[in-house]
Amino acid sequence: MEDILAINGGKPVRNKFLPYGGQWIEYDDIEMVVKTLKSDYLTTGPKVKAFEEKVAEYVGAKYAVAVSNGTAALHGACFAADIRKGDEVITTPLTFAASANCILYQGGKPVFADINPKTYNIDVNDIEKKITDKTKAIIPVDFTGQAVDLEKIMELADRYNLMVIEDAAHAIGTEYKGKRVGSISHMTEFSFHPVKHITTGEGGVITTNDKKLYEKLKSFRTHGITRDKKLLNNKDEGPWYYEQLDLGFNYRITDIQCAMGISQLSKLDKFIKRRRELVKHYNKLISQIDGVIVPHEPGYSNSSWHIYVIQLELDKLKVDRKKIFKALKEENIGVNVHYIPVYYHPYYQKLGYSKGICENAEKLYERIITLPLFPQMTNKDAEDVVKALNKVIKYYIK
Ligand SMILES: *Cc1c(COP(=O)(O)O)cnc(C)c1O
């Protein structure tokens, strides 16, 4: 009875559904929020500044600008990089749409470079092939938490005079050759959506070591308005005076959210340690299952592991990914797929992108499944996942 798949009417491996991710909020996080609610500032106050300082210190960057979400952070970075109509920006298709949408917000054109089939991250050689005299920036994504090969990407950027905006929404705490991401690229974006490593409900940050970019990001977050005397056209109007110098947005984050962020950040190392333990456990058990490929991590990256993505060896299986996915779900395992190649979306198809641009990403997309990974998961939860995977793969293997 045990071995009959739940999808065929058997008993599921778990009685209770295991989600693929989720936040970890404790009483002290809540206390920090309540304290801020009772304070004088709900927005543009001291908690925002303190959170920015702590994030900058954590990643080893000079400056950090906190905004309302990771997508706003990417938009701000594209503004600060001066992306305009006609400019091309190179990114990966194997990402959340926001990594490319931010280019469109500025009127730029996303150009997709293929992935490396081993690391799943953007292929540096393909980036170079896609560079034209219109290329202005690169948006590499640290997919699943693994660092892209930053040294090589920065070297390319130097050679072609490009700006690097790293999408590290998956990768806070990840190290590249011993240095944390957020301290290396011209600008790095992080997200604090509940499914990410730490959360502020919604929230995002851009880090940079460049004072000019920092000033632009700060102004963009608040309508393009400044009170900075040095920047004003009319310096003698009066003490109430400010000027709007650019078309910015209201992308501010609240002090309430930042209070939560400060509390969450103090636990990040603990969360990452647990994620790494779970991945080690997964790798050990899943690498023994024929028909499944576990993530490969190159030597230059020490991932903080946002998600755990397995690859199915479809030639060894009797069914496709859809069937395996459904069967795992029926066993009460919260599986997911990261990601549908960005240019597959109807909006991008309408813009003129067609299938076939990035062969490796398209092939991988047919074969990937994301398994549950979050720090509150127990070893028993992880073992249930492996048990379900074993059961399903064994049934469908040729
Ligand atoms: C989550 C995420 C974002 C955007 O973050 P939000 O805070 O949800 O706006 C951008 N890029 C990637 C790769 C992400 O996973």
The ligand as an SDF file (V2000), in Angstrom:
LIG
                    3D

 15 15  0  0  0  0  0  0  0  0999 V2000
   11.9900   38.3670   -5.4610 C   0  0  0  0  0  0  0  0  0  0  0  0
   12.7480   38.7450   -6.6290 C   0  0  0  0  0  0  0  0  0  0  0  0
   12.7700   40.0520   -7.1590 C   0  0  0  0  0  0  0  0  0  0  0  0
   11.8520   41.1600   -6.7360 C   0  0  0  0  0  0  0  0  0  0  0  0
   11.6240   41.3180   -5.4510 O   0  0  0  0  0  0  0  0  0  0  0  0
   10.2520   41.9320   -4.8580 P   0  0  0  0  0  0  0  0  0  0  0  0
   10.7130   42.3810   -3.5230 O   0  0  0  0  0  0  0  0  0  0  0  0
    9.2500   40.8310   -4.8190 O   0  0  0  0  0  0  0  0  0  0  0  0
    9.8370   43.0660   -5.7290 O   0  0  0  0  0  0  0  0  0  0  0  0
   13.6400   40.3350   -8.1990 C   0  0  0  0  0  0  0  0  0  0  0  0
   14.4000   39.3950   -8.7330 N   0  0  0  0  0  0  0  0  0  0  0  0
   14.3870   38.1220   -8.2980 C   0  0  0  0  0  0  0  0  0  0  0  0
   15.2760   37.1290   -8.9470 C   0  0  0  0  0  0  0  0  0  0  0  0
   13.5410   37.7540   -7.2530 C   0  0  0  0  0  0  0  0  0  0  0  0
   13.5130   36.4770   -6.8540 O   0  0  0  0  0  0  0  0  0  0  0  0
  1  2  1  0
  2  3  1  0
  2 14  2  0
  3  4  1  0
  3 10  2  0
  4  5  1  0
  5  6  1  0
  6  7  2  0
  6  8  1  0
  6  9  1  0
 10 11  1  0
 11 12  2  0
 12 13  1  0
 12 14  1  0
 14 15  1  0
M  END
$$$$
